[in-house]
């Protein structure tokens, strides 16, 4: 069995975490990585991606909604659960 490890790049809402303003204001790099994980089938990867998207909705909603629009009509079951934000 392979071990998968995903480390959050930026958790802006945690009191003990340092805010990485560069990733908040310019999230392109983060979303390029997320784009590769959006259709992943592994449960904790799906949860991590969903949590990261939820976090970015709080700090950069315009960019996050633009990202989600790309997957609005996806037929992938793993993507659909992440794009239910309306």
Secondary structure, 3 states (H helix, E strand, C coil): CCCCCCCCCCCCCCCCCCCCHHHHHCCHHHHHHHHHHCCCCCHHHHHHHHHHHHHHHHHCHHHHHHHHHCCCCCCCHHHHCCCCCC
